[in-house]
């Protein structure tokens, strides 16, 4: 597995692959890998001849009071894990490589970025779309792989690719969960023992939502209240948002109709976790 620190190095690597007639898959990450990341890499390996994993904690998508400085990092561990599932290259640039002095260009998707995490984390998605657009331009993948846990992010990236005619396929894979249902996340390491025991309430509340829909409930305010009440009754859990919206436009609903997503963000102490579940009626 090749480790590339510069744009020139990774471009040389992927150019050689394309000249040889090989397809290129990209797995964009911020590192500190878990099984969810590895699942994306395995799927990329199945679908593409060459797999590039980007490993970059992007400062543009963090707010001034968020956890950029504390975000977990372990480069050697990440490289070993990527190598173990057959990744062909890791692209791990520094900030000066991605945003050199005088950098002043940004990519912004409007509309769906104003909901959910976009509402509670102003500027977050401008940072996401800017760095992802740069990665697409640098690596020029045939396919890029994202996880459903960050459902809004995947929808935003898909819209950017369509709107800007980027000419690649976005592949979104299901959420990978712990045995007790907690969605795998690099931020789970922040949870103390008590918080880790209570955090699966996120998944349980979404399962209760799914079951209520299966039983015929269609009233969105009632369904949302059910999720909120279940989480709020859990010690130490503080709801950031709970929303039930249409897919893929993320429009507000009064009554479930078609494909919908229940999405939530909840804080346990300083740790903010997200989860979601999609249903179709």
Backbone as CSV, one residue per row, in Angstrom:
resi,resn,N_x,N_y,N_z,CA_x,CA_y,CA_z,C_x,C_y,C_z
1,UNK,0.841,-1.194,0.000,0.000,0.000,0.000,0.873,1.240,0.000
2,UNK,0.569,2.173,-0.865,1.358,3.391,-0.983,0.744,4.511,-0.143
3,UNK,1.573,5.248,0.564,1.130,6.408,1.336,1.576,7.659,0.594
4,UNK,0.620,8.500,0.231,0.896,9.728,-0.524,0.570,10.931,0.354
5,UNK,1.532,11.832,0.461,1.342,13.026,1.287,1.025,14.265,0.454
6,UNK,1.319,14.198,-0.836,1.120,15.376,-1.676,0.131,15.074,-2.798
7,UNK,-0.443,16.142,-3.335,-1.369,16.010,-4.462,-0.640,15.418,-5.666
8,UNK,0.598,15.831,-5.880,1.370,15.299,-6.996,1.562,13.802,-6.906
9,UNK,1.830,13.319,-5.699,2.049,11.873,-5.515,0.798,11.063,-5.791
10,UNK,-0.348,11.496,-5.259,-1.559,10.701,-5.465,-2.038,10.803,-6.907
11,UNK,-1.819,11.945,-7.551,-2.196,12.065,-8.957,-1.338,11.145,-9.838
12,UNK,-0.082,11.055,-9.517,0.787,10.149,-10.273,0.321,8.706,-10.098
13,UNK,-0.050,8.355,-8.875,-0.514,6.996,-8.583,-1.798,6.670,-9.357
14,UNK,-2.784,7.565,-9.291,-4.058,7.273,-9.956,-3.947,7.398,-11.474
15,UNK,-3.099,8.283,-11.957,-2.897,8.389,-13.407,-2.348,7.089,-13.977
16,UNK,-1.414,6.477,-13.276,-0.859,5.192,-13.719,-1.954,4.127,-13.771
17,UNK,-2.833,4.138,-12.786,-3.924,3.167,-12.766,-4.844,3.355,-13.960
18,UNK,-5.180,4.607,-14.252,-6.089,4.868,-15.373,-5.447,4.520,-16.717
19,UNK,-4.154,4.824,-16.859,-3.451,4.473,-18.100,-3.464,2.956,-18.313
20,UNK,-3.433,2.213,-17.205,-3.474,0.753,-17.282,-4.898,0.223,-17.461
21,UNK,-5.869,1.130,-17.597,-7.250,0.711,-17.815,-7.987,0.293,-16.563
22,UNK,-7.491,0.710,-15.406,-8.100,0.310,-14.130,-9.084,1.368,-13.631
23,UNK,-10.139,0.901,-12.948,-11.080,1.819,-12.321,-10.574,2.189,-10.930
24,UNK,-10.933,3.403,-10.488,-10.444,3.936,-9.215,-11.623,4.209,-8.291
25,UNK,-11.553,3.695,-7.085,-12.547,3.980,-6.051,-11.933,4.827,-4.960
26,UNK,-12.708,5.779,-4.436,-12.231,6.668,-3.365,-13.114,6.513,-2.143
27,UNK,-12.476,6.356,-0.991,-13.174,6.356,0.299,-12.689,7.566,1.080
28,UNK,-13.463,8.668,1.095,-13.031,9.857,1.839,-13.278,9.667,3.342
29,UNK,-12.256,9.900,4.171,-12.412,9.736,5.611,-11.645,10.824,6.363
30,UNK,-11.956,10.928,7.659,-11.160,11.753,8.560,-10.335,10.880,9.503
31,UNK,-10.255,9.579,9.179,-9.395,8.700,9.955,-10.034,8.163,11.224
32,UNK,-9.191,7.598,12.070,-9.559,6.864,13.280,-10.606,5.800,12.930
33,UNK,-10.148,4.841,12.120,-11.042,3.899,11.475,-11.730,2.952,12.442
34,UNK,-12.948,2.576,12.048,-13.709,1.520,12.720,-14.302,0.641,11.630
35,UNK,-15.112,-0.315,12.029,-15.635,-1.288,11.077,-16.466,-0.637,9.973
36,UNK,-17.109,0.485,10.267,-17.859,1.187,9.240,-16.960,1.657,8.107
37,UNK,-15.795,2.217,8.450,-14.839,2.620,7.421,-14.345,1.413,6.628
38,UNK,-14.017,0.345,7.350,-13.476,-0.843,6.676,-14.505,-1.451,5.733
39,UNK,-15.775,-1.375,6.114,-16.828,-1.876,5.241,-16.866,-1.097,3.922
40,UNK,-16.683,0.220,4.001,-16.623,1.037,2.787,-15.429,0.630,1.915
41,UNK,-14.300,0.389,2.547,-13.107,0.006,1.791,-13.282,-1.361,1.128
42,UNK,-13.878,-2.285,1.850,-14.104,-3.615,1.266,-15.023,-3.523,0.052
43,UNK,-16.082,-2.730,0.169,-17.011,-2.592,-0.945,-16.329,-1.911,-2.130
44,UNK,-15.496,-0.914,-1.831,-14.747,-0.256,-2.900,-13.826,-1.254,-3.598
45,UNK,-13.237,-2.147,-2.828,-12.337,-3.152,-3.400,-13.104,-4.114,-4.308
46,UNK,-14.340,-4.418,-3.942,-15.159,-5.300,-4.776,-15.519,-4.644,-6.104
47,UNK,-15.791,-3.336,-6.051,-16.334,-2.655,-7.223,-15.267,-2.013,-8.114
48,UNK,-14.092,-1.759,-7.564,-13.069,-1.008,-8.305,-11.742,-1.766,-8.302
49,UNK,-10.932,-1.507,-9.312,-9.626,-2.157,-9.407,-8.632,-1.602,-8.407
50,UNK,-8.701,-0.298,-8.172,-7.757,0.389,-7.287,-8.548,1.198,-6.270
51,UNK,-8.169,1.095,-5.000,-8.879,1.809,-3.934,-7.946,2.814,-3.268
52,UNK,-8.364,4.069,-3.276,-7.659,5.138,-2.580,-8.487,5.544,-1.360
53,UNK,-7.847,5.605,-0.211,-8.491,6.078,1.017,-7.879,7.424,1.374
54,UNK,-8.702,8.456,1.403,-8.168,9.750,1.854,-8.323,9.830,3.368
55,UNK,-7.297,10.370,4.013,-7.268,10.467,5.473,-6.881,11.904,5.803
56,UNK,-7.914,12.699,6.108,-7.671,14.128,6.318,-8.742,14.703,7.225
57,UNK,-8.332,15.229,8.367,-9.254,15.903,9.275,-9.396,17.334,8.764
58,UNK,-10.524,17.596,8.125,-10.737,18.831,7.378,-11.160,19.980,8.293
59,UNK,-10.319,20.982,8.489,-10.674,22.054,9.431,-11.863,22.885,8.982
60,UNK,-12.151,22.933,7.684,-13.242,23.783,7.195,-14.612,23.324,7.676
61,UNK,-14.751,22.049,8.045,-16.072,21.571,8.440,-16.295,21.576,9.946
62,UNK,-15.356,22.143,10.695,-15.488,22.270,12.141,-15.778,23.714,12.506
63,UNK,-16.729,23.921,13.402,-17.002,25.248,13.915,-15.970,25.652,14.951
64,UNK,-15.948,26.944,15.360,-14.927,27.434,16.286,-14.985,26.794,17.672
65,UNK,-16.149,26.259,18.059,-16.270,25.642,19.385,-16.397,24.125,19.289
66,UNK,-16.064,23.563,18.137,-16.186,22.116,17.950,-14.850,21.422,18.224
67,UNK,-14.801,20.109,17.959,-13.737,19.266,18.493,-12.585,19.019,17.521
68,UNK,-12.221,20.011,16.700,-11.142,19.809,15.742,-9.847,19.380,16.438
69,UNK,-9.473,20.083,17.491,-8.216,19.774,18.169,-8.231,18.443,18.884
70,UNK,-9.400,18.029,19.344,-9.506,16.778,20.099,-9.911,15.583,19.238
71,UNK,-10.214,15.822,17.951,-10.687,14.720,17.111,-9.654,13.591,17.126
72,UNK,-10.093,12.338,17.367,-9.123,11.245,17.540,-8.310,10.980,16.274
73,UNK,-7.017,10.748,16.476,-6.106,10.503,15.363,-5.136,9.382,15.734
74,UNK,-4.874,8.481,14.800,-3.852,7.445,14.975,-3.445,6.984,13.587
75,UNK,-2.491,7.685,12.988,-2.149,7.470,11.590,-1.632,6.050,11.334
76,UNK,-0.720,5.574,12.175,-0.144,4.244,11.949,-1.210,3.159,12.053
77,UNK,-2.077,3.275,13.029,-3.178,2.310,13.186,-4.078,2.340,11.967
78,UNK,-4.424,3.539,11.502,-5.307,3.660,10.342,-4.676,3.025,9.101
79,UNK,-3.396,3.269,8.886,-2.730,2.694,7.711,-2.722,1.178,7.784
80,UNK,-2.474,0.637,8.974,-2.474,-0.823,9.131,-3.853,-1.400,8.842
81,UNK,-4.903,-0.717,9.295,-6.260,-1.204,9.070,-6.638,-1.116,7.592
82,UNK,-6.269,-0.019,6.936,-6.558,0.128,5.509,-5.821,-0.940,4.704
83,UNK,-4.589,-1.187,5.065,-3.801,-2.217,4.374,-4.431,-3.597,4.556
84,UNK,-5.001,-3.845,5.735,-5.546,-5.171,6.035,-6.751,-5.530,5.172
85,UNK,-7.445,-4.532,4.634,-8.610,-4.814,3.788,-8.334,-4.552,2.311
86,UNK,-7.057,-4.342,1.982,-6.685,-4.282,0.581,-6.660,-2.915,-0.064
87,UNK,-6.672,-1.832,0.735,-6.545,-0.500,0.130,-5.207,-0.400,-0.593
88,UNK,-5.202,0.262,-1.723,-3.988,0.370,-2.528,-3.171,1.617,-2.220
89,UNK,-3.844,2.661,-1.758,-3.132,3.899,-1.425,-3.901,4.659,-0.371
90,UNK,-3.158,5.354,0.495,-3.723,6.305,1.449,-3.214,7.682,1.059
91,UNK,-4.145,8.606,0.890,-3.794,9.999,0.614,-3.993,10.784,1.897
92,UNK,-2.893,11.244,2.500,-2.943,11.908,3.802,-2.222,13.250,3.722
93,UNK,-2.881,14.247,3.138,-2.234,15.556,2.983,-2.273,16.363,4.275
94,UNK,-1.427,17.356,4.364,-1.493,18.322,5.455,-2.360,19.501,5.066
95,UNK,-2.622,20.367,6.025,-3.458,21.540,5.747,-2.832,22.450,4.691
96,UNK,-1.508,22.585,4.715,-0.850,23.463,3.740,-0.979,22.912,2.327
97,UNK,-1.094,21.599,2.205,-1.260,20.989,0.887,-2.673,21.213,0.355
98,UNK,-3.658,21.109,1.235,-5.052,21.245,0.807,-5.494,22.707,0.721
99,UNK,-5.017,23.535,1.635,-5.413,24.938,1.670,-4.172,25.821,1.794
100,UNK,-3.423,25.960,0.711,-2.189,26.756,0.778,-2.475,28.231,1.038
101,UNK,-1.456,28.959,1.359,-1.594,30.399,1.642,-2.334,31.085,0.502
102,UNK,-3.316,31.906,0.872,-4.101,32.622,-0.116,-5.320,31.872,-0.616
103,UNK,-5.554,30.682,-0.072,-6.705,29.899,-0.526,-8.010,30.650,-0.225
104,UNK,-8.908,30.739,-1.235,-10.147,31.500,-1.010,-11.308,31.003,-1.866
105,UNK,-11.290,29.728,-2.260,-12.349,29.183,-3.115,-13.136,28.115,-2.355
106,UNK,-14.471,28.147,-2.518,-15.324,27.235,-1.776,-16.442,26.715,-2.674
107,UNK,-16.951,25.541,-2.332,-18.083,24.947,-3.038,-19.238,24.871,-2.051
108,UNK,-20.409,25.328,-2.459,-21.547,25.367,-1.544,-22.805,24.857,-2.231
109,UNK,-23.468,23.915,-1.581,-24.779,23.426,-2.007,-25.814,24.086,-1.112
110,UNK,-26.821,24.681,-1.696,-27.854,25.348,-0.896,-29.080,24.452,-0.774
111,UNK,-30.045,24.886,0.018,-31.296,24.145,0.164,-31.194,23.073,1.222
112,UNK,-30.809,21.871,0.817,-30.811,20.746,1.766,-29.739,20.894,2.839
113,UNK,-28.776,21.789,2.656,-27.761,21.982,3.685,-28.252,22.852,4.837
114,UNK,-29.429,23.445,4.698,-29.962,24.294,5.757,-30.734,23.538,6.820
115,UNK,-30.865,22.225,6.652,-31.626,21.390,7.588,-30.669,20.576,8.471
116,UNK,-31.213,19.949,9.499,-30.492,18.969,10.311,-29.137,19.501,10.774
117,UNK,-28.040,18.815,10.433,-26.714,19.250,10.886,-26.327,20.595,10.307
118,UNK,-26.856,20.925,9.130,-26.552,22.225,8.546,-27.115,23.363,9.355
119,UNK,-28.231,23.120,10.023,-28.847,24.139,10.860,-28.113,24.286,12.193
120,UNK,-27.732,23.159,12.781,-27.099,23.219,14.097,-25.586,23.419,14.016
121,UNK,-25.008,23.254,12.812,-23.562,23.450,12.624,-23.340,24.379,11.427
122,UNK,-23.570,25.679,11.580,-23.442,26.609,10.450,-22.065,26.521,9.792
123,UNK,-22.071,26.478,8.471,-20.818,26.418,7.726,-20.254,25.025,7.543
124,UNK,-20.818,24.049,8.265,-20.276,22.682,8.220,-20.267,22.122,6.804
125,UNK,-21.402,22.223,6.113,-21.484,21.580,4.811,-20.694,22.308,3.732
126,UNK,-20.479,23.601,3.884,-19.591,24.273,2.943,-18.193,23.684,3.052
127,UNK,-17.787,23.372,4.268,-16.488,22.727,4.459,-16.449,21.332,3.871
128,UNK,-17.549,20.580,4.048,-17.615,19.216,3.513,-17.554,19.237,1.989
129,UNK,-18.428,20.034,1.359,-18.480,20.021,-0.101,-17.201,20.573,-0.721
130,UNK,-16.575,21.530,-0.066,-15.316,22.056,-0.591,-14.234,20.986,-0.581
131,UNK,-14.060,20.299,0.544,-12.983,19.310,0.614,-13.290,18.101,-0.264
132,UNK,-14.565,17.691,-0.328,-14.904,16.537,-1.155,-14.723,16.872,-2.636
133,UNK,-15.116,18.076,-3.046,-14.895,18.487,-4.434,-13.404,18.499,-4.767
134,UNK,-12.594,18.977,-3.836,-11.151,18.962,-4.058,-10.633,17.527,-4.186
135,UNK,-11.091,16.646,-3.315,-10.656,15.249,-3.383,-11.062,14.602,-4.704
136,UNK,-12.276,14.911,-5.169,-12.723,14.361,-6.452,-11.849,14.876,-7.597
137,UNK,-11.497,16.147,-7.548,-10.646,16.725,-8.592,-9.223,16.168,-8.541
138,UNK,-8.744,15.888,-7.343,-7.378,15.380,-7.174,-7.273,13.913,-7.592
139,UNK,-8.197,13.085,-7.081,-8.127,11.633,-7.296,-8.806,11.215,-8.597
140,UNK,-9.849,11.956,-8.993,-10.660,11.644,-10.174,-11.175,10.194,-10.151
141,UNK,-11.909,9.829,-9.094,-12.374,8.445,-8.969,-13.542,8.158,-9.910
142,UNK,-13.735,6.885,-10.193,-14.928,6.441,-10.912,-16.108,6.313,-9.951
143,UNK,-15.824,5.913,-8.721,-16.843,5.790,-7.683,-16.270,6.306,-6.370
144,UNK,-17.147,6.882,-5.546,-16.756,7.299,-4.197,-17.757,6.711,-3.212
145,UNK,-17.271,6.325,-2.041,-18.049,5.514,-1.109,-18.271,6.265,0.202
146,UNK,-19.557,6.340,0.606,-19.955,7.045,1.824,-20.877,6.148,2.647
147,UNK,-20.995,6.474,3.938,-21.845,5.701,4.837,-23.172,6.393,5.095
148,UNK,-24.202,5.600,5.293,-25.552,6.113,5.555,-25.649,6.810,6.910
149,UNK,-24.715,6.544,7.837,-24.795,7.225,9.133,-24.789,8.737,8.938
150,UNK,-23.952,9.211,8.034,-23.940,10.627,7.670,-24.840,10.811,6.452
151,UNK,-26.129,10.518,6.644,-27.069,10.483,5.515,-27.180,11.817,4.809
152,UNK,-27.263,12.900,5.579,-27.377,14.211,4.952,-26.127,14.526,4.139
153,UNK,-24.966,14.182,4.666,-23.725,14.405,3.935,-23.744,13.681,2.598
154,UNK,-24.176,12.417,2.601,-24.227,11.647,1.358,-25.190,12.285,0.360
155,UNK,-26.349,12.776,0.835,-27.309,13.429,-0.055,-26.745,14.720,-0.631
156,UNK,-26.041,15.471,0.209,-25.455,16.732,-0.241,-24.385,16.465,-1.306
157,UNK,-23.541,15.465,-1.066,-22.504,15.132,-2.034,-23.121,14.652,-3.340
158,UNK,-24.163,13.822,-3.255,-24.839,13.361,-4.466,-25.392,14.536,-5.274
159,UNK,-25.979,15.500,-4.575,-26.531,16.673,-5.268,-25.425,17.496,-5.913
160,UNK,-24.327,17.678,-5.212,-23.194,18.412,-5.775,-22.688,17.738,-7.043
161,UNK,-22.562,16.424,-7.001,-22.067,15.680,-8.163,-23.017,15.820,-9.348
162,UNK,-24.327,15.747,-9.085,-25.306,15.918,-10.160,-25.276,17.343,-10.716
163,UNK,-25.331,18.310,-9.810,-25.447,19.704,-10.232,-24.216,20.184,-11.005
164,UNK,-23.051,19.695,-10.613,-21.804,20.166,-11.222,-21.263,19.191,-12.265
165,UNK,-22.081,18.174,-12.617,-21.693,17.244,-13.688,-20.298,16.665,-13.472
166,UNK,-20.084,16.158,-12.282,-18.750,15.695,-11.920,-18.379,14.345,-12.537
167,UNK,-19.372,13.590,-12.978,-19.067,12.390,-13.734,-18.512,11.229,-12.939
168,UNK,-18.983,11.043,-11.705,-18.630,9.855,-10.942,-19.874,9.353,-10.217
169,UNK,-19.804,8.128,-9.725,-20.936,7.522,-9.022,-20.695,7.578,-7.522
170,UNK,-21.715,8.012,-6.781,-21.669,7.985,-5.321,-22.351,6.712,-4.832
171,UNK,-21.642,5.926,-4.051,-22.171,4.679,-3.495,-22.347,4.884,-1.992
172,UNK,-23.585,4.735,-1.511,-23.875,4.909,-0.084,-24.229,3.556,0.526
173,UNK,-23.512,3.185,1.576,-23.685,1.872,2.201,-24.392,1.997,3.549
174,UNK,-25.105,0.927,3.968,-25.865,0.968,5.218,-24.990,1.245,6.441
175,UNK,-25.638,1.743,7.488,-24.958,2.008,8.754,-24.433,0.701,9.342
176,UNK,-23.204,0.730,9.835,-22.629,-0.401,10.565,-22.764,-0.102,12.055
177,UNK,-23.323,-1.055,12.790,-23.649,-0.818,14.196,-22.909,-1.777,15.123
178,UNK,-22.751,-1.319,16.367,-22.261,-2.208,17.418,-23.343,-3.239,17.739
179,UNK,-22.984,-4.242,18.533,-23.923,-5.310,18.851,-25.183,-4.775,19.527
180,UNK,-25.069,-3.679,20.284,-26.228,-3.123,20.982,-26.954,-2.064,20.154
181,UNK,-26.557,-1.887,18.896,-27.262,-0.986,18.004,-26.636,0.381,17.823
182,UNK,-25.692,0.782,18.665,-25.080,2.102,18.528,-24.342,2.187,17.193
183,UNK,-24.637,3.234,16.427,-23.956,3.424,15.156,-22.464,3.644,15.397
184,UNK,-21.629,2.927,14.645,-20.192,3.095,14.803,-19.783,4.507,14.382
185,UNK,-18.942,5.120,15.198,-18.474,6.477,14.952,-17.131,6.657,15.624
186,UNK,-16.253,7.426,14.991,-14.963,7.733,15.613,-15.155,8.473,16.927
187,UNK,-16.261,9.203,17.051,-16.507,9.991,18.265,-17.009,9.135,19.430
188,UNK,-17.331,7.873,19.202,-17.783,7.023,20.304,-16.716,6.872,21.385
189,UNK,-15.446,7.071,21.011,-14.373,6.934,22.002,-14.442,8.033,23.057
190,UNK,-15.160,9.113,22.784,-15.317,10.186,23.762,-16.234,9.791,24.915
191,UNK,-17.105,8.816,24.706,-18.126,8.474,25.692,-17.491,7.808,26.908
192,UNK,-17.935,8.225,28.114,-17.493,7.490,29.298,-18.352,6.226,29.440
193,UNK,-18.071,5.437,30.443,-18.725,4.125,30.570,-20.250,4.260,30.679
194,UNK,-20.703,5.205,31.480,-22.148,5.385,31.653,-22.798,5.877,30.359
195,UNK,-22.167,6.830,29.706,-22.713,7.344,28.448,-22.760,6.266,27.380
196,UNK,-21.734,5.409,27.358,-21.707,4.344,26.368,-22.859,3.356,26.587
197,UNK,-23.241,3.177,27.843,-24.342,2.263,28.146,-25.689,2.839,27.742
198,UNK,-25.825,4.167,27.791,-27.114,4.784,27.486,-27.239,5.226,26.025
199,UNK,-26.118,5.396,25.321,-26.146,5.914,23.957,-26.972,5.074,22.974
200,UNK,-27.098,3.750,23.146,-27.934,2.978,22.207,-29.406,3.389,22.188
201,UNK,-29.810,4.284,23.095,-31.192,4.774,23.044,-31.475,5.447,21.705
202,UNK,-30.459,5.964,21.042,-30.665,6.581,19.728,-31.240,5.551,18.757
203,UNK,-30.596,4.407,18.700,-31.060,3.350,17.793,-32.410,2.810,18.241
204,UNK,-32.582,2.629,19.537,-33.849,2.081,20.048,-35.011,3.021,19.735
205,UNK,-34.768,4.329,19.831,-35.842,5.285,19.520,-36.200,5.236,18.043
206,UNK,-35.214,5.024,17.185,-35.474,4.911,15.750,-36.196,3.609,15.420
207,UNK,-35.858,2.550,16.141,-36.579,1.281,15.953,-38.039,1.422,16.370
208,UNK,-38.274,2.161,17.471,-39.652,2.392,17.905,-40.410,3.207,16.855
209,UNK,-39.742,4.188,16.253,-40.322,4.956,15.138,-40.677,4.030,13.985
210,UNK,-39.743,3.188,13.589,-39.976,2.253,12.479,-41.158,1.339,12.781
211,UNK,-41.233,0.857,14.017,-42.319,-0.052,14.391,-43.664,0.659,14.374
212,UNK,-43.674,1.920,14.831,-44.921,2.684,14.820,-45.401,2.909,13.391
213,UNK,-44.468,3.180,12.487,-44.829,3.343,11.072,-45.372,2.036,10.518
214,UNK,-44.741,0.929,10.863,-45.201,-0.379,10.401,-46.603,-0.690,10.914
215,UNK,-46.939,-0.140,12.081,-48.274,-0.350,12.661,-49.305,0.619,12.100
216,UNK,-48.877,1.512,11.206,-49.829,2.379,10.525,-49.801,3.843,10.903
217,UNK,-48.956,4.230,11.854,-48.889,5.642,12.249,-48.256,6.469,11.123
218,UNK,-48.895,7.596,10.786,-48.398,8.454,9.717,-48.253,9.906,10.153
219,UNK,-48.699,10.239,11.361,-48.661,11.606,11.852,-47.234,11.966,12.270
220,UNK,-46.609,12.876,11.520,-45.199,13.169,11.748,-44.946,13.822,13.107
221,UNK,-45.723,14.841,13.526,-45.469,15.414,14.856,-45.550,14.373,15.973
222,UNK,-46.505,13.447,15.865,-46.636,12.405,16.881,-45.435,11.461,16.849
223,UNK,-45.012,11.081,15.676,-43.854,10.198,15.554,-42.593,10.878,16.083
224,UNK,-42.447,12.168,15.778,-41.267,12.903,16.254,-41.284,13.008,17.776
225,UNK,-42.438,13.286,18.338,-42.535,13.374,19.801,-42.150,12.049,20.445
226,UNK,-42.541,10.947,19.831,-42.204,9.637,20.382,-40.699,9.432,20.474
227,UNK,-39.987,9.831,19.429,-38.524,9.720,19.443,-37.932,10.634,20.508
228,UNK,-38.377,11.896,20.522,-37.837,12.885,21.467,-38.071,12.462,22.912
229,UNK,-39.265,11.986,23.200,-39.587,11.616,24.584,-38.753,10.438,25.052
230,UNK,-38.523,9.485,24.158,-37.724,8.315,24.534,-36.283,8.717,24.839
231,UNK,-35.739,9.632,24.028,-34.358,10.066,24.252,-34.269,10.975,25.475
232,UNK,-35.198,11.920,25.587,-35.155,12.893,26.686,-35.324,12.248,28.048
233,UNK,-35.978,11.102,28.083,-36.159,10.395,29.357,-34.923,9.598,29.761
234,UNK,-33.898,9.603,28.912,-32.657,8.883,29.204,-31.692,9.816,29.922
235,UNK,-31.196,9.441,31.096,-30.283,10.313,31.839,-29.048,10.673,31.020
236,UNK,-28.727,11.964,31.009,-27.513,12.433,30.351,-27.645,12.711,28.873
237,UNK,-28.804,12.414,28.280,-29.000,12.630,26.843,-29.686,13.969,26.616
238,UNK,-29.105,14.800,25.776,-29.670,16.109,25.458,-29.888,16.210,23.955
239,UNK,-31.151,16.351,23.549,-31.493,16.373,22.126,-31.013,17.666,21.476
240,UNK,-30.266,17.530,20.395,-29.908,18.667,19.540,-31.040,18.872,18.528
241,UNK,-31.378,17.826,17.781,-32.549,17.881,16.912,-33.091,16.480,16.681
242,UNK,-34.379,16.421,16.418,-35.039,15.235,15.883,-35.938,15.726,14.759
243,UNK,-35.747,15.195,13.573,-36.553,15.608,12.428,-36.972,14.390,11.611
244,UNK,-38.135,14.494,10.996,-38.609,13.489,10.046,-38.897,14.229,8.747
245,UNK,-38.130,13.914,7.710,-38.146,14.696,6.473,-38.261,13.784,5.255
246,UNK,-38.643,14.381,4.127,-38.712,13.634,2.874,-37.301,13.340,2.363
247,UNK,-37.182,12.285,1.568,-35.921,11.908,0.917,-36.137,11.937,-0.595
248,UNK,-35.260,12.597,-1.370,-33.961,13.170,-0.978,-33.977,14.669,-0.741
249,UNK,-35.151,15.311,-0.785,-35.201,16.781,-0.731,-35.166,17.355,0.670
250,UNK,-35.362,16.497,1.684,-35.348,16.925,3.085,-36.363,18.031,3.359
251,UNK,-37.573,17.827,2.841,-38.662,18.770,3.084,-39.422,18.374,4.345
252,UNK,-39.966,19.386,5.042,-40.781,19.143,6.225,-42.083,18.435,5.844
253,UNK,-42.541,17.576,6.715,-43.749,16.797,6.466,-44.699,16.897,7.651
254,UNK,-45.991,16.846,7.362,-46.992,16.656,8.411,-47.439,15.200,8.467
255,UNK,-47.425,14.566,7.303,-47.861,13.175,7.184,-46.824,12.408,6.383
256,UNK,-46.464,11.219,6.854,-45.514,10.396,6.119,-46.072,10.054,4.753
257,UNK,-45.202,10.184,3.750,-45.623,9.866,2.391,-44.384,9.565,1.567
258,UNK,-44.303,8.377,0.987,-43.144,8.012,0.182,-41.941,7.667,1.053
259,UNK,-40.760,8.028,0.566,-39.519,7.723,1.266,-39.182,8.857,2.229
260,UNK,-38.931,8.511,3.487,-38.709,9.518,4.528,-37.538,9.083,5.406
261,UNK,-36.937,10.070,6.063,-35.852,9.781,6.991,-36.152,10.397,8.345
262,UNK,-35.976,9.607,9.399,-35.957,10.132,10.762,-34.494,10.305,11.130
263,UNK,-34.086,11.535,11.405,-32.682,11.840,11.690,-32.588,12.578,13.010
264,UNK,-31.523,12.320,13.749,-31.392,12.941,15.069,-29.930,13.201,15.392
265,UNK,-29.736,14.167,16.258,-28.426,14.458,16.845,-28.642,14.658,18.334
266,UNK,-27.822,14.017,19.129,-27.997,14.028,20.584,-26.630,14.170,21.244
267,UNK,-26.588,14.965,22.293,-25.341,15.133,23.031,-25.355,14.315,24.311
268,UNK,-24.237,13.650,24.553,-23.976,12.986,25.830,-22.745,13.677,26.409
269,UNK,-22.984,14.609,27.340,-21.888,15.457,27.786,-21.432,16.327,26.624
270,UNK,-20.148,16.287,26.309,-19.600,17.080,25.201,-19.642,16.335,23.863
271,UNK,-20.089,15.092,23.889,-20.050,14.262,22.684,-21.376,14.336,21.935
272,UNK,-21.306,14.720,20.683,-22.498,14.840,19.842,-22.531,13.669,18.867
273,UNK,-23.588,12.861,18.952,-23.750,11.693,18.103,-24.954,11.874,17.188
274,UNK,-24.850,11.326,15.980,-25.968,11.369,15.043,-26.372,9.956,14.660
275,UNK,-27.620,9.820,14.223,-28.121,8.526,13.734,-29.340,8.814,12.875
276,UNK,-29.786,7.816,12.136,-30.961,8.000,11.299,-31.525,6.660,10.867
277,UNK,-32.735,6.707,10.366,-33.370,5.527,9.792,-34.311,5.972,8.679
278,UNK,-34.259,5.263,7.571,-35.104,5.571,6.416,-36.240,4.569,6.355
279,UNK,-37.460,5.076,6.093,-38.626,4.222,5.892,-39.317,4.648,4.603
280,UNK,-40.102,3.763,4.055,-40.862,4.078,2.854,-42.274,3.583,3.030
281,UNK,-43.240,4.467,2.784,-44.662,4.104,2.983,-45.442,4.394,1.700
